[in-house]
Amino acid sequence: MFIPKKETCNIKKESGFTLIELLVVVIIIGLLASLVAPKFFGKLGASRQKTAKAQIELLGQALDEFRLDNGRYPTTEEGLEALRKKPEGLPNWSGPYLPKPVPKDPWGRDYVYRSPGEHGDYDLFSYGRDGQEGGEGEDADVVSWK
């Protein structure tokens, strides 16, 4: 006759991480983030400056098209909206000169447009991150005449 052996109960130890191991990993991730974050945010500021410069150049091209059709740039009062909506008294206006609404600068504010400008037929600029004239780095003004 076959007599089954009595099975022994094997309790497996569950594997996992201890609290100390988790804390060490969190500290390492924090140290890596503190080294990488400043470099990343420095690049973010520079990219906003480059974006503002590119948008100003594109708006400048649209302003030049407006001038070719109408013999003048939009006035300060007409503003950049004249590139999208026809101002009164311009029979040769053949816009819209921008395919989308006039963009805000990368910091969420309107571009400043003046015509006639102090530096040419028009001045088009952004005050940068701080929203005030002048500044350095990301706070520096981004202008159409430089």
C-alpha positions as CSV (number, residue, x, y, z in Angstrom):
1,M,0.0,0.0,0.0
2,F,1.0,3.5,-0.8
3,I,1.3,5.8,2.2
4,P,1.6,9.5,1.3
5,K,4.3,11.4,3.0
6,K,3.3,14.2,5.3
7,E,3.8,17.4,3.5
8,T,5.8,20.0,5.3
9,C,4.6,23.5,5.1
10,N,7.1,25.8,3.6
11,I,6.4,29.4,4.3
12,K,8.1,31.5,1.7
13,K,9.6,34.7,2.9
14,E,8.1,37.6,0.9
15,S,10.7,39.8,-0.7
16,G,10.5,43.6,-0.7
17,F,12.3,46.7,0.1
18,T,13.0,47.9,3.6
19,L,12.3,51.4,4.7
20,I,16.0,52.2,4.7
21,E,16.5,51.1,1.1
22,L,13.5,53.2,0.0
23,L,14.9,56.3,1.8
24,V,18.3,55.8,0.1
25,V,16.7,55.6,-3.3
26,V,14.6,58.8,-2.6
27,I,17.7,60.7,-1.5
28,I,19.7,59.6,-4.6
29,I,16.8,60.7,-6.9
30,G,16.7,64.0,-5.0
31,L,20.4,64.6,-5.5
32,L,20.2,63.9,-9.2
33,A,17.2,66.2,-9.6
34,S,19.1,69.0,-7.8
35,L,21.9,68.7,-10.3
36,V,19.8,68.5,-13.4
37,A,17.0,71.0,-12.6
38,P,19.1,74.2,-12.7
39,K,20.5,73.3,-16.1
40,F,17.0,72.4,-17.4
41,F,15.4,75.7,-16.2
42,G,18.3,77.7,-17.6
43,K,17.6,76.3,-21.0
44,L,13.9,77.0,-20.6
45,G,14.6,80.7,-20.1
46,A,16.8,80.8,-23.2
47,S,14.2,79.0,-25.2
48,R,11.6,81.6,-24.3
49,Q,13.9,84.4,-25.4
50,K,14.4,82.6,-28.7
51,T,10.7,82.0,-29.1
52,A,10.0,85.7,-28.6
53,K,12.6,86.7,-31.1
54,A,11.1,84.2,-33.7
55,Q,7.6,85.5,-33.1
56,I,8.7,89.1,-33.5
57,E,10.4,88.2,-36.8
58,L,7.2,86.5,-38.1
59,L,5.1,89.5,-37.0
60,G,7.6,91.8,-38.7
61,Q,7.1,89.9,-42.0
62,A,3.3,90.2,-41.6
63,L,3.8,94.0,-40.9
64,D,5.9,94.3,-44.1
65,E,3.2,92.6,-46.2
66,F,0.6,95.0,-44.7
67,R,2.8,97.9,-45.7
68,L,3.3,96.6,-49.2
69,D,-0.5,96.4,-49.7
70,N,-1.4,99.6,-47.9
71,G,1.6,101.9,-48.3
72,R,2.1,102.2,-44.5
73,Y,2.4,100.2,-41.3
74,P,-0.6,99.9,-39.0
75,T,-0.7,102.8,-36.5
76,T,-0.2,102.3,-32.8
77,E,-3.9,102.7,-32.3
78,E,-4.7,100.0,-34.9
79,G,-2.1,97.8,-33.4
80,L,-1.2,94.3,-34.4
81,E,-4.9,93.5,-34.7
82,A,-4.8,95.3,-38.1
83,L,-3.0,92.2,-39.4
84,R,-6.1,90.1,-38.7
85,K,-9.0,92.6,-39.1
86,K,-9.4,95.3,-41.7
87,P,-9.0,98.8,-40.3
88,E,-11.3,101.6,-41.7
89,G,-10.2,103.4,-44.8
90,L,-7.8,100.8,-46.3
91,P,-9.2,99.7,-49.7
92,N,-6.1,97.7,-50.6
93,W,-6.1,95.6,-47.4
94,S,-5.8,92.0,-48.5
95,G,-5.4,90.2,-45.2
96,P,-5.5,88.6,-42.9
97,Y,-1.8,88.7,-42.8
98,L,-1.6,86.2,-40.0
99,P,-3.2,82.8,-40.2
100,K,-4.0,82.7,-36.5
101,P,-4.7,85.3,-33.8
102,V,-1.8,87.6,-32.8
103,P,0.2,85.5,-30.3
104,K,1.1,86.5,-26.7
105,D,4.7,86.6,-25.9
106,P,6.2,83.5,-24.2
107,W,5.4,85.0,-20.7
108,G,1.7,85.5,-21.6
109,R,1.7,89.2,-22.2
110,D,0.9,91.2,-25.4
111,Y,3.7,92.4,-27.6
112,V,4.2,96.1,-27.5
113,Y,3.8,97.7,-30.9
114,R,4.4,101.4,-31.7
115,S,4.2,103.1,-35.1
116,P,6.0,105.3,-35.9
117,G,8.7,103.9,-33.7
118,E,11.7,105.4,-32.0
119,H,14.1,103.0,-33.7
120,G,12.5,102.7,-37.2
121,D,9.1,102.7,-38.9
122,Y,7.8,100.6,-36.1
123,D,9.0,99.2,-32.7
124,L,7.8,95.8,-31.8
125,F,9.1,94.2,-28.5
126,S,8.4,92.2,-25.4
127,Y,9.6,93.3,-22.0
128,G,10.8,89.7,-21.1
129,R,10.0,87.7,-18.0
130,D,9.8,90.6,-15.6
131,G,7.4,92.7,-17.8
132,Q,9.5,95.8,-17.2
133,E,11.8,97.8,-19.5
134,G,15.4,96.7,-19.4
135,G,16.8,93.7,-17.5
136,E,19.3,91.0,-18.1
137,G,19.0,87.3,-19.0
138,E,15.4,86.1,-19.2
139,D,14.3,89.6,-17.9
140,A,15.9,91.3,-20.9
141,D,13.7,93.0,-23.5
142,V,13.4,91.2,-26.9
143,V,13.2,93.8,-29.6
144,S,12.7,94.0,-33.3
145,W,15.4,96.5,-34.1
146,K,18.5,94.5,-33.0
